Structures are given as C-alpha cells and as structure tokens.
Amino acid sequence: MSENKDQKFVYDFTEGNRDLKDLLGGKGANLAEMTNLGLPVPPGFTITTEACKVYLESGSAPAALRDEVSAHLAALESKMGKKLGQSDDPLLVSVRSGAKFSMPGMMDTVLNIGLSDESVTGLASQAGDERFAWDSYRRLIQMFGKTVLGVEGELFEDALDEAKAAKKVTVDTDLDAADLKKLVKVFKKIVAKEAGREFPQDAREQMDLAVEAVFNSWNTDRAKLYRRQERIPSDLGTAVNICSMVFGNLGPDSGTGVAFTRDPASGHAGVYGDYLQNAQGEDVVAGIRNTVPLADLEAIDKASYDQLMTIMTTLETHYKDLCDIEFTIERGQLWMLQTRVGKRTAGAAFRIATQLVDQGLIDEAEALQRVSGHQLAQLMFPRFDEGAKTTLLGRGIAASPGAAVGKAVFDSYTAVKWSRSGEKVILIRRETNPDDLDGMIASEGILTSRGGKTSHAAVVARGMGKTCVCGAEELDVDTKRRRMTVGETVIEEGDVVSIDGSTGKVYLGEVPVVPSPVVEYFEGRMHAGADDADELVAAVHRIMAYADRVRRLRVRANADNAEDALRARRFGAQGIGLCRTEHMFLGERREMVERLILADTDGERDEALSALLPLQKKDFTELFEAMDGLPVTVRLLDPPLHEFLPDITELSVRVALAESRKDANENDLRLLQAVHKLHEQNPMLGLRGVRLGLVIPGLFAMQVRAIAEAAAERKNAKGDPRVEIMIPLVGTVQELEIVREEADAVIAEVEAATGTTLKLSIGTMIELPRAALTADQIAEAAQFFSFGTNDLTQTVWGFSRDDVEASFFTAYLEKGIFGVSPFETIDKDGVGSLVRHAAKLGRATRPDLKLGVCGEHGGDPESVHFFHEVGLDYVSCSPFRIPVARLEAGRAAAEAKGSDSR
C-alpha cells in the first residue's frame, strides 16, 4: 500500500466514532464512541489500520507516523499533567491491538509502558504504594519480554512460581514489595539472556517497539489461523490504541472486570461478568486467577456498581445489542476500557434477537440479521440425556453450551494429532492462551480449571461454537504429567470424559445424547412453552417464520426415498430437488443390475430391465405420495456402472482361488470380464450420466417409464404429482435432444395407456464447464437447469473430491490458499462465475427457465446468499440442513432489501 502524504494516521479518542471501524478498528472506534457519549474513558489516541498496512507491506512505519504520534502524545501529556516515563510522576500508557473484527487474545497488548528503574520509584511515591509500583513494573517486563522481545512466556511464569514457592504463598497478591523487587531483577536477567539485549529504559522506545509488535502480531500463526477459522479477511490490518493507564492493582478498593449486558451463554437478562480485586485486566481474561461474579461488586463497591449498571444500560440501548465491556476501578473511580458487541452462543443469539424486538430496539428484519445458519446448525446438535446414569467429576462455569464427548488431552499438539487420526478429544488445560487455538479448533470441547465466562477459553469457544466449561476448581490439572485428578479419581490422557457446556458439569466416561429440542420442534414434536428449552424454540420459531415470509429462494431437499422425503417435508422442504435413482439399485437389487451389465443379447437386456421396472415404479410411487403437491426432481442413473459390480481386486482373488481348485464359477468369470471391460482410470470422467443412457439401450427409457407410470397412478388416485426428470452430465445439447426424444415418446405411450395427461418437465444438471458455457444452446431442449455444484467444482478445479480432501486440502487451508474448502462453500470467482454465466445464458434463450442447485452448497449459509444474488429459484440440500437454508434464504432477501433501501 502506497503512503499518501496528506493521510492522517492518528486519531484522538475525541475525533472518532463507532462507524470508523475500518480505520480505527473495533476497539478504537468504540473507545471514541464511549468518549462521545460522555462515559469515563481514560484519554488516549488510535493509530489507524492504514498505518499497519503500510508497515506490513514496506517493513517500516509511515514516515509521518512518528511526528503524528509525538503530537498526540504531547496533547495527552498536557491533558494528564504528566509526561511519559518521567521520573517523579510518570504518565504510563497501554498499547493495545484493535482489529475491525474482534479477535480475542489473538494479537498483542502491553500494559504499563513508561516504567523504568527510575520512574518506578516515582510511581510508588505518587501512589503511596510501593508494592503496587513494583508489581506494575514486573508486569511490564513480563509482557514486554514475551510480546515485544519474543521471550518464552513460561520462563517468567516459572520465575513467578518460584518466588511464590519461596515465600510459601499461592497467589501473586501475597508477594510484597521486596519480593517483587527481586522478581524484577530476575525478569530483567531473563530478558537480557533470552533476548540478547537489556530491557529498554527509555519510555518512548518502549512505546514505539510495542506499537511495532502489535503491527507484527497481525501475522502471527495464531492470528492467521483464527482469521481462517472465522473467515476474516487477511488484508485488514490492526489499529493500535495508546491509552493512559488506570490501575486496578492499587489495593482492595481497586480492581478490574468484564461485564455483559446479558448472559452471553443463554441470552437472559441479568448481571453477568467477572470481577477481580487488586488486579489488572489481563488477569481476568487470561484466567490466571479465579474471579468473583460481577454481582459481588455491589457489596464490594456499591457506588461503582451502580454507576456500572447505568452505563451498561446506556451502552446496550445505544448499540441496540448485547455489549461486552471491560472496566477498571482505580481507588473507587470507575473507568471504561472497552466495549464491543459481545460474542454469544447460538441459543443466546436467537433469544437476544427476539428480546430486542420485544423491547422495540430493533425490528424483525434486523433480528433476522443478528442470527445465522451456522448458529442454527449448532442448536440442532444433540444434548446429553438427563436420564442417563453418570459419574459426575465436578462442575465449572457453563461458558459455551453443547454436549461434547472425547478423550482427554492436555496440550494442543496432541489434540491436533489425535483429531487428525480420527479421535474425538477434549482439550483440558489449567487455562488456555492464544497459542492453544489450533488445539481448541481440533477438539470437541474445552475444559479448564481456571477462569470464568470472560476468560480466553470462554470467549474464543463461544465465537467458534465450541462446547466449553471453565473454572472447574475441583479439577487438579497436571499438564506435565498429562493427567487430571478429582479427589481420588485420576483421569489419564486418553480416558474419555464428557462435558456439558450448558450446565458446567463434567462427567467421567461417555454420556449418551438425545435429540436437540430445536430438531424436535422442526419435526413437530415440540411446541413453545415456558421452560428454557421451549423459550429457545419460541425464539427460533419467530425468526424462522419471518425468514419464510421474506425469502425469495425456495428450499427443496435431496432425498431418495419416502422416509427421507417425509422428514424433509416436516423440516419445511418445498419439494425434492434431487432424487438420486442410483441409490434404488443397491442392496438386493444389485444382482439385477449385474444381470443388466452381463447381458449379451437384446433379449437378456430387456429381461433385466423388465425386472427392474416394477421395483423402480414402486419407489417412485411412494416418493410421489410423500411429496404430493410439491415438485420432485428425479435424476436418471448417473454413476459409472462398475460401482454396481464387485470390487475388482476381491473378485480377481476369488476367481484365482476358484481356478486353483478347478471349481471356477462361470458367473464369476463373466463378472470379472465385465469388471475389466468397465474399469476406467478416471471413472468420474468416464461412462456415466447421460452417456450411460446413450450407450445402454432402454436404460433411461425404463426409468422414464417407471416415473411416468407412478405419476399417472398418483394422478388417477386424485393426487397431485409434480415431477421433473433430470438428465445428468450433459455437455452438449445434442445429448439432451436424443434422450429427450426417447423420453417424450415413452411418456406419450404411458399417457395413452393410462388415459392421463402428464405434465412432466425435462431438464438437465449443469455440472460440466462446457454445459455452463453453452447453456444458451442447452436451454433450447431443457425446461429447467439444476446446478450440480459438487461435480462442477471438481471439473472446474480439476480436483477429485474423494482424493484431494485427504491428501492436500489441509495444507492448502493452512497456507491460506483456501479460506474454506471449495466443496463446502462455493468458489464465487471460479465455479460461481460459471453458475452466473449459465443462468444468464439459459434465461436469455428461455425466460421461464427454472433454475436450482442441488449440490452440497445448497445448504451452506454463505453459498445460499450467492444463489439468491444470482437469481436461482431454489436450493436443494439434505433434510437436516433445510432449516439452515430457509433461514439463510430469508437473511439474503432481507439483506438485499436493506441494501436497496440504502
């Protein structure tokens, strides 16, 4: 990024507002907003994300940045009546990261910048508290050493533990000034040895180096991993906030805390948060010391508590959402250090959205934007069976709900390693830190013995939708020995544990699970009532009802039998977008397919097809009855025929053994010949789809006849069959014309024989690049297109899905080549551009052309928005994902309407 000479890189807190998140980051924009609201915010200024971008691209800060910082620092010093790092009464500042999107714990912060061997005595004198000053100094050296100079953090932690052990105490606050002076000397020696330089005594050097460290933290491995996980763009950069220090570690009348305007786990109104006396903010979020509930602050400092409650109401009303707040009390004076729209669990998201509608703060359209399909999917996961026999190990804080079962592991490396081997694991730590992110992602759930609802583990887990239990104090976690002890019970690494993020309970062994109440609601087995589960269902019901009212996209199901079709209908499916007929040829019918493949004469082939016809017809009859009145798209046989034959290796061995015994089976010999004949190096690009219908006479005609006869019977029984026949893997209009001519003839025969007029539409699946590029020609013979985005992704990328996901996709995701698998979310630039092009060409030829999608992308939240934008008529997905697609289709419509109105 080139530097603009007139560009402004630094903003005072009084100059910004919450709408400048792109420039000031979330933290800086919200500090400015609180300042504008007249709330007690320590003075400070923000270095913009633009400065970070210049630094990251050029390797050095913008030329104008130093002078701008100097000017704002001078103004801050004038306002505070003291200078940064002066010896008698030093101004101290914090240097904090602040990206546009919240990335809790992923980037760096340094507190107490400005302390040195000289200024620490001045701070002690001014504060009247020598212990406080030396505690602040050791914190600075520890944070600066780890964050700025790259010293291993455990070295400082071990030295601190040794100091406490020498004093025979267990908590930091039991160390006195003399102990902390000694610790400072130890910390400085660690820095000199490990960093190869002395701890800097110049305050401005400390600040400048800390700013660079925050810039650099944007590209740490953990930050990049978090961005990939949360799909945050990598080119945003981070702002840096320089804020005058206020101190929560000045004694019992001081402290620090984190508050939520509502419970981020449940969404319920009340007093939620953590408070820690005589501490600085990092102590709370790091989970190093166990906190007290925020409600206890009323008894500790009622004036500050009352003021905080008023401010929380102000902020929630102003932001019209759940707010996450960091605050410090310095000798009875309340200071606001941060606010942001808080991360919440999926259940809380739905509850809060409807609560805010009822309070008149937002409308239904905004409520719909406050939830997501990913959150709805989380609510559909199973929960523990309350009636099961369990062995309770302990109970912690219910930080992020869900029912997680897995083998106990005690470090991130093991969590990742075991997870990649197919094991389900629970990551158990005393407390997590940002370096544990990859292990947290790999785990089914997270369990810590320290920390509260606002600790690193809790905040990150909620953001990821991971089950989490924090602060389970009864659990003695020994990471070095890789075990956890509860009383006399020892849980070794590899032992199975179960954690309930909704109750905070921790169990030994595997606890059975039961269906989610949200799934029971979608299946019609639960209705909204008064208890907690019913309250959640009521919130989901309200938002889903609004989404269904406003969405344009219809949602169909991928279903191959009547049972799946009926379930899909209960889940809100508006038809079937894909019935895979190949699934009807499996099981006991495989022998009939073998007879078809082995047929040497027209008579044998016709006999095999005649045997299959009534079975196919029965399948379709049941399916059309289940979806009566709704469209059903039936795809004719698609996969290579060899999939219906025995495995070539197993059959070869069987034949060889039989020949050695001289009792070879003639049918096996014929089968082996057929397998060899049909064997292809790349079967997904071979004899399949429409090619089968053209090469094997009568195959597609049999299927069309079964469909037509089943539809005719349904219609004659006063039903309303709405059937669409889909020809797969078409690459040229001539293929479709030949198959359609044959199909039309068969349908006419059935109409004449049954005295019924059938309105069966015939279309094709667009799953080859050539089909997309010649869609105008293909539309001349097709009444509808259904985009098969699974195969289209394979053919556009040149990927074999069955192979690449296990071979190199992990590396591609880790290297950032993919933000997400193109099989999970549609590749808008490549595959998506073909979908857009084909839709435009197809409708240019046939304006009434019906357009849908039936690949896995049909149930992916992000992809649904793309399909809405492109103008498709419907998406189709597996029954379980139908509610997600319905919700996202509504969100896409509401979002588009909002954009149009703006």
N, C-alpha and C positions, 0 to 999 in steps of 0.2 A: 504494500500500500504506500503510495507516494505521499509525502508530507506537504500539506498546504500551509504556506507562510502565515496566512490570516486565521488559521484554525485555532480554536480555543480548546486547550487540553485539560483545564482545571476549572471546576465549578465549586463555589461555596455552597454549603447546605441551604443557604437562603436563596440561592439562584435556581435551583432545580424544582422538579415536581415528579409525581409518580408516572407521568406519561413519557418520561425520558429514559425508560429502562434500556433501550438500545444503546444509549450514550453513557448513562451513569450506572448501569447495572441495576439489578433489583434492589440491593441494599442501599446504594447511594440515592436512587430515586425515592425510595420510601423514607430514608432519613430526611431528605429535603421536604417530602410531603408532610411528615410529622412536624418539622420545623415550621412550615407554613401554617399548620393547624394550631400553633402556639403551645405545643407539648414540650415538656422539658427534655430537650435533646442537647447533649454536650456539643459545643461548637466544633466545626471541622470543615473539610472540603474533600472533593472527589476528583481523582484523576480518571479521565474517561477511557472507555474501551478502545477508542480510536488511538490513543497513545500506546495501549497494549499491542494493537495490531501493528503499528509502526515498529515497535520494539521486536516483536516476534518475527517480522519479515526481514528487518535490516540488521538485527542483532544489537541495536543500541536505541536508547530512548530518543524521541524527537528533540531536535536542537533547542526548541523553545521551551521544553518542559521544565528544565531546571529553574529558569528565571520565573516562570509562572508559579511553580511550587514555592519559590522563595518569597514571591509577593503575597501569596495566600498564607504562607506560614507567618510572615511578618504581621499580617492583619489578625491572624489567630492569636499571636503573642500579645498584640496590643489589646485585643478583646479580653484576654485572660490575665493581663498584667504580669506576665512572667515569660521568660524565654526558654526555648527548648534546651534542656540539659544544663541550664545554669546551675552553679554550684550551691547557691544558698536556698533557692526555692524553685526547683526545676519544673518547667512545663513538660509533661510526659504525654505521649500520644500512642494510640494503637494504629497499626497498619493492617487493614483487613481487605480480603478479596470481596468481590461482589459482581457475579455474572448476571446477565439478563435473566436466566432461568436458575432457580435455586439448585445448588449442587452441594448439599450439606456435608461438610467435612472434607470435601474433595480437594479444595485449594487452601492456600496458606493464610495464616494470621500470626501477627507478632504483637504482643502487648508490652506496655511499659518502656517503649522506645524513649531514650533520653537519660536513662540511668547509667551511671558510671561510678568508678571508685570514689570520685569527689561528690557527685550530686546525690549519691545515696545517703550521705550524712546530712545534706541539706533537706532532703525529703523527710528524714527521720526527725529532724528538728522542727520542721513546719507541721508535721502531722502529730508530733508529740508521741510518737510510737516507733521505737527503734526496730522492733520485731517486724512490723508492717513493711518498713523500708527494705530491710534485708530479704524478706520474703518476696517482695516485688522484684528485687534485683536478681535473685536466683531464678525466678520465673522467666525474666527476660533472657538471661544467659541460656537457660534450658530451651526456650522456644526459638531464640535466635540461632543457637548452635544447631538445632535439628532442622529448622526450616530454611535458614539462610546459608549456613555453612555445611549442611549435609552430614552432620554428626549423627551417628546411630542413636536414636532416642532411648533405647534400653540402657545405654551407658549412664545417662542421667537418672533414669528410674532406679537402676541398681544402686547408684550412689545415694539416692534419697532413701531407699530401703535400708541401706547400711547405716545411715545416720539415725533413722528411727530405731533400728535394732540396737544400736549403741546406747541410745537413750532409754531403751526398753519401753517404747511407746508404739502405737499402731497407726496413728493419724498424723498428718502433716502439721495440724494446728498445735500439737503438743511439743513441737520443736520451738525453742526460744531464740532470741536474737543471737546469742552466742553460737548456738547450733547452726543457725542459718549463715552466719559469717563464715564459719568453717566450710559449710556446704558450697558457698560462693567460690571459695578458693579451690575446692575440688572441681567444681564445674568449669572454672577457668582453665585449670590444668587439662581437663578432658578436651576442651576446645583447642587449646594450643597443640596438644598431641595429635588429635584426630583431624583437625582442620589445617594444621600446618601454619597457623597464624594466631596471634593473640586476639582475644575478644576486643572489638573496637571500642575505644573510649570516647570518640567524637560522636556527638548525638546526631549530627546531620549525616555522617557516614552511615550510622546505624539505620536511619530512616531511608536513605537512598538505596542501600543494599536490600532492605526489607521490601521496598517497592519493586525492585527487580526480581526478588524471589517470588513475589505474588504474581508478577507477569509470567515468570517461568513455570509457575505451578499450573498454569492453564494447560500445559502439555505434559504433565506427569502421566505416568501409566495409569494411575488410578482415576485421574480426571478424564482421560480419553476413554477408559473402559466405562465409566459412569455415563459419559455422553452417548456412547454407542448404545448402552442399555436403555437410556431414557430418550434416545433419538434427538439429542440436542445438537444443532449444527456445530461443526468444529471451527468455524471461522469467525465466531462472535467476539472472542477475546473477553477479558475480565476488566472491570473497573477496579480501582484501588481507593479505599476510603481511609483518610487520615483524620482521626477524631481525638479530641482532647480526652485524656484518661479520667475516668471516675473510678473510685475504688470500693469494691465490695469486701476487701480483706483488711478493713480498718478496725475490726473488732466485732463484738456481738451485736452492735447497733447498725452494722453494715452487712451486706450480703448481695447475692446475685440470683437471678432466677429466669425461668422461661414460663410463659403463660400462654394458654389458648383460650380464645373467647368461647369455644365449645370443645367438647371432648373429641379429639381427632380420631379416636378409635371407634366411637359409637355415634357421634354427632349430637349427643344430648347436651342441652344447655346446663350450665353449672360453672363451678370454679375448678379449672383443670390446669395443672402445671406443677413445676418443681421449684423449691427454694432451698438455698444453701447459705447459712450464715457464715460470715467471715471467709468469703471465698471470691475468686474471680470467675468470670463467665465460662472459661474453658473447663473449669472443674465440673460444671453441671453437664455440658454436652458430651464431655469425654467419659462421664460415668465413673470417674475415679473415686469419688466419694458419694455415698448414698444420700439422697436429698430427703427433705420432708415435703409433704403435699403442700401445694400453694395455699390451701385453706388455712394451714397453720400460721401463715404470716399475719392473719388477723389478730392472733394472740401475741405474736412477737412484736409487731409494729403496726397498730391499728390505723394510724394516720396514713402511713404509706400504702397499706392495704386498701383503704377506702379510696385513696387517690388513684391507685392502680385499677380498681374496679370501674371507676368513672372513665378513665382513659380507654379501657378495654371496650366499653360500650360505645364510646366516641369512634374508636377505630373500626369496629365491626359495622356500625351504621354508615361510616364514611366509605369503607371499602365494599360494603354490602356482601360480606363473606366472612368465613372463619379466618381469624387472624392469629398468627404465630408471633409472639412478642418476646424479646429479650430485654431485661431491665437490670439495673443495679441500684442498690440503695447505699449511699455513702453517708454514714452518720445521720440517718433519718431523712436524707434528701433523696427523693426518687428521680432516677434518670432513665430515659427510654433510649436503648441502644440499637434497636432494630425492630421492624415489623415487616411482615410479608403475608401474603395469602398462604395459609398453612396447608401442608400436605395432610392428607386424610386417608382413611381406609375406604374401601369401596362402599361398605354399608353406610358409613358416615356421609359420604358424598351424596348418596340418594336422600338420606334423611335431611341433611342440611339444606339441600336444594329445595325441597318441598316446604321446610320450615320457613325459609326466607321468602317464599311465595306467600305463605300464610301471613307473614309479618308485613307484607306489602313492600319489601325491599327490592325484589326482582319479579319479573313476570315469568310465565311458563316457558317462553322461548329462551330466556336466559337460563332458567333452571335446566332445560334440556342441554345447554352448552356446558353446564357445570358437571355433568357426568359423562362417562364414556363406555364404549362397548367393552374395553379391556376390564373396566371395573365391574360391569355386569357379569362378564365371564367369571370373574373371581367369586362373585356371590353365588354362582351356580356350582361351585366346588362342594364336595361332601363335607360333613362335620362329624365330630365324634358322637358315637352312640351313648347317650346319657345312661342307658340301662345296662351297659356292659360292665363286667367285673374288671376292676382296675386296681393297680398298685400305685398309689399316689406317692411321689417322691418329694414334692414340695410345691410351693406356689410363689409366683413372682407377679410382676406387673403385666397386665394384658396390654401389650404395646401395639400389636398388629394382628388382627384376627385370622382364623383359619385353623385347620386340623392338619398338623404335619407329623409324619412318622418317618424315622430313618435311623441309620447307625450313627452313634456318637463319634464325632471327630473334633479334634482340639486345635487345629490350625487350618488356615486357608489352603495351603498347598495340598494337604491330604483331602480336603473337601473337594477340590477340583479334580484331583487324581482319581478318587473313588467314584465321583459323579461321572467322569468320562468312561469309567468301566461299567457303567450301568447301575451303580449302587445309589440308593436314596440315603442322604445323610442329613444330620442335624449338626450345625456348627455351634460348638459350645465354647464360650470364652468368658474370662472374668469381665472384660468389657471389649467391645470392638473398637477398631480405629480405621481410618480410611484405607490403610493397607490391606484390610480384610475384605475389601469389596469383591474381589473375584471369588473368594470362598463363600461369601454371602449369596452371590448370584447362583453359584453351583448348588447351594443347599436347599432342602425343602423348607427349612425354618432355622431360626437363630435363637439361641438361649444364652443369656448372660446372668452372672451372679451379682453384677453391679449395674447401677444406672437406673433411670426412670423412663417415663414416656417421652422425655425430650432428649434422651441420650442419643449418641450417634447411631447405635444399633436400631433404636426405635424409629428414628426419623427416616433413615435410609430404607429400612424394611417396609415401612408404610408406603414410601414412594414407589417401591418395587412390587408391592402387593405380596410380600413375603410374610409368612407367619412368624411372629416374634414374641418372646417372653423375656422381660428384662428384670434385673434387680431381685433375682431369686436368692435371697441371702442365705437360705438354709443349705444351698449347694456350695460345697468347697471344691472349686475348680482348680486342678493342678495341671497346667498345660505342659509343664516339663515332664511329668510322669505320665501324661496323657490319660488322665483319669478324673473322675468326679466322685466325691464322697458325700453321702447324705446319711448322717448318723452312722450306723454300722454297715450300710449298703454302699458298695463300691461299684461304680459304672466304669468299665474299662472301654478304651477305644474299640469300636466295632459292636458294642452292645446296643440293642435297639431301645430307643426312647420315643415317647410321643409328647408333643407339646400343643397346648390349646391356647391360641392367641386371643381367644375371646374371654377366657376366664383366668388366664395366667397359670393354669395348672400344668404340672409336669408329671408324666407317668413313666413307669418302668415297663418296657415291652411295647408291643403293638396294640393299640386300642382300635377296635373296629369302627368304621364310619357309616353314617346314614346319609340319605339324600339331603341336599340343601332345601330349606323352606321356599326359596325362590324357585327352584325346579319344581317343587310340589305345587306351587302357585301356577306356574306355566302349564302344568299337566292337569290343572283343575282340581287338585286335591287339597288346596288350602286357600282360605279367604282372609281378607284383612280383618283384624280384631284389635284386642287391647294389649296383648303381651308384646315383648320386644321383637320376636320374630315376625309377628303379624304387623307390627308397626313398620318394619322394614319392607315387608311385602306390600303394604299400603303405599309406601313411597315409590317403590318400583312400579306398582300398578298405575299410579297417577302420571308418572313420567312416560311410561310406555304408551299410555292412552293418548297423550299429547303427541308423541312421536308418530304414532299411527295416523293421527289426524292430519299432520302436516307433510308427511313424506310423499314423494312422488314415485320413487322406486318401489315396485312390488317385490316381495320376498318369497321365493319358492324353495323347495327342498330337493336335495339329492337323495333319492330313496328308491330302492329296488324291489320292495315287497310291500304288501298291505300293512304289515305291522309297523314298519318304519314310516309309512305314509300316514297312518292314523296318529302316530306320535308327533309327526311333523305338523299335522293339522292342529293338534292340541297346542303346539308351540307357536301357532299363528301363521303357518305356511299358507300361501295363497296359490298353491299348486305345486306340481313337481317340475323342476327344471331339468332334471337328469335322472332317467331310469336306465341303469346300465344292464342291458339284457344278457351280457356275458355271465353275470352272477347267477342267472337262471339255468346255466348249463353245467353247474358244478354239482358235487355230491353224487347222488345215484345216477344222474343224467350223463355223467362223464362218459359212460360206456356207449351211450347213444351217439355222442359226438365222435367217439373213436370209430364207430361204425361208419359215420358220415365221411370221416377222413380216409378210412381204409377202402371206401367204395371204389371198385374197379369199373363198374358199369353204370349206365344211367339208371337202370332198374334198382341196383343196390343203393344208389344215392337217393333216389326218390323214396325208397322204402325207409331209409334212415330219416329223411325229412318228414315223412308222413307220421313217423313215430314221435317226433319232436313236436309236431304241430299242436296236438291237443294239450300237451303239457304247457307250451308257451301260451296258448289261449287261456288256460285256467289261471296262469299267473296274471295275465292282463285283466281278466275278468275281476279278480279280487282287487287288483290295484285300482281299476276304474271305479269300482264300487266304493272303495275307501276315499277316493278323491272326487266323488261325483260333484259335478257343478264347477269344478276347478280344472285348469289346464294341466295336462300331463304330457311331458315331452319324453318320448321313448327313443333312445339311441339304439340303432341297429348294431349288430355284433361288431366289436371294434378290435379286440386284441389278437395277436398272432395265434394261429391255430395250435402251434406247438405247446401253448400254455395248457391245453386240454389233454395233452399226452403225457405219459410218464417221463420222469427225468432221464435224459439220455445216458448219463453215467450209470444210474441204478439199473436201467433196462439192459444196457450193454453187459453189465456184470451178470445179471440174471440169465441172459441168453448164453453167455460164455460158459457159465457153470452148467447150464442145462445141456449144452452141446458136449461138454466134457463127460457128462453122464450118459450121453447119447439118448436123452429124452426131451429134446428141444420142443417147445410148444409152437405150433405153426402160427398162432395168433401173435405170440410174442415176436416171432421173426418178422411178420408183416408190420407189426407196430414199430419195430426197430428200423425197418426200411423207411417207414413213413416219417419217423423222427429225424432220421438222417436227411431225408428229402426236404423236410420243412425247416431244418436247422438253419439259422441265419446268424451272421456275425453281429448284426445290429438289428434285432427284430423290431424295435420301436420305429425304425425307418424302413421296414420291410413289408411283407404281405400281411396287411391288417386294414381295418376300416373299410372304406368303400372298395378297396382293391379286392377284398375277400368276396364282396357281392358281385364283382365283375368276373372273377376267376372261377368261383364255385357256382355253377348254375343252380338256381332255385333256392339258394340260402336266404337271400333277402326277401324273396317272394314269399317263402314260408313264414318269415317273421311278420311281414306286412299283412298276410292273410290272417294270422293269429290275432294281430292287433285289430284289424277291421272286423273280424267275426265277433271278438269280445265287445267292441264298441257297439256293433249292431244289436247284440243281445241286450246290452245295457240300455240302449235307446228304446228297444221294443218293450223293456220292462219299466218304461216311464222314467228312466234315468236320464242324466244329462252328461254324457261323456264328452270331454273336450280334449281331443287327442292330437298331438303334434308328433310327426315322425321325423327323426333327425338322422341324417346320413353323415357318418363320421369321416374325418381325414380327407375331405375333398380338397384337391389342389387346383382343379380346373373345372370350368362349367360343364365341359363335355361329360365328365364322370357323373355329375349330378343329373344331367339330362337323361343319360341312359338308365340310371337307377330309377329316376322319377317316372319315366315312361313305363317301366315294368311295374312300379308300384301303383300308378294310376290304373293300369289295366286290371290288376288284382283287386283293387278297391271297387272298381266298376262291377267286377264279377260278383263280389260279396254283396254289393247293393242290389244287384239284380236277383240274387238268390234269396235275400232276406227281405226284399221289399222295403228297404230302408235307405234314406238319403243320409249319407255320412259327410260331414264337413271336416275331413282330416287334412290338416295342413302339413306340408312337407318342406323341410328346411335343412340346414346343414350346420355343422360345427366348424367354426373358423379356428383352426389350430395349427395351420401352416403359414409361414410368411407369404407364400405365393397366393394363398387364398385371400389374405388380408390385402395384398397389393392389387388383386384383380377382383375385388369384392363387387365392383360395378357390373362385371360380366356375370358373376355367380348369382347376383341378386335377380337376374332375369329368370332363373329357374328355381329360386328359393323364396319361400314365403316368410321365413324367419332365419336369423343368424343366432347361434349361441356360441359365444367365445369360450373355447376350451383353453383357458389360460395356463393350465399345467403343461400341456404339450406345446403350446405356443411359446412358453418360457423356455422349454427345453430346446426347441428348434431355433429360436432367436439367439440364445446364448451358446448353443452347441453343447449343452450340458445333458448328461444322462442322470436324471434325478436320483435314481437308485444307487449310483456310484459316487457322485461328487459330494453329496452331503456328508458322507462318511469319510471322504478322502481329503479334500482340501478346503471345504467351506469354513471350517473352524479357523484355519489360517487366514482366509480372506476376511472374515469378520474381525479377527484380532488386529489385522493390519489396516483395517479401515477401508478396504476395497469395497466391501458391502457394509452399509449401516445395518441392514437386515437382509435375511435370505430373500432372493427374488421369487422363491417359491412360496414365501409367507406373505409378503406384501408386494404388490405388482410394481415392476420396474417401469415407472411412468415414462422415462425418457426413451427406452427401447421398446419393450413389449407394449407399453401403454400407447406409444405413438402409432403403432400398427393398429391397435384397437380403435383409436380415434379416427385414423385414416379409413379403415374398413367401414366403420359406422357411417362416415360422411359419404363414401362412395356408394355404399349399399342403398342408402336412402335417396341419393341422387337418382338412382335407377328406379327404386320402388319406394315412394314416400311413406307408404304404410308398413314398411318392413319392420317386423317386431325384432327387437334386439335384447339379448340377455347374456349372462355369463354363468357358467356352471363349473368353473374350476374352483380350487380351494380358496382363491382370492375372494369369492363371493361372500365369504363370512368374515373376512379380515376388515377390521374397522377402517383403517386408512384407505384400503382399496375401495371400499364402498363409496367413500367420498369422491374418488376419482371416477367411478362408474356413473355416479349422479351427474358429475360435471360433463362427462362425455355425452350424456343423453340416452343411456340404455333404459330399457323399460323395466327390467327386473334383474335381480341377482338370485343365484341359487346356491345353497350350501347345505352342509349336514344338518340334520334336525336339531342337534344340540346348540348349533350356532345361529339358529333362526332368530331368537330374541336379540342377539347382538347385532345382527344385520338390520333388523327392524329399527332398533334404537339408532344405529349409525345412519340409516337412511333418513330418519327424522332429523337428526343433527345436521346432516348435509343439506337438507332442504331449508332448515331454519337458518343455517349459516349463510347460504346463498341468498336468502331473502333479506337477511341483515345487511349483507354486502351491497345488495341492490338498493336498499333504502338509504345507505350512506352515500 
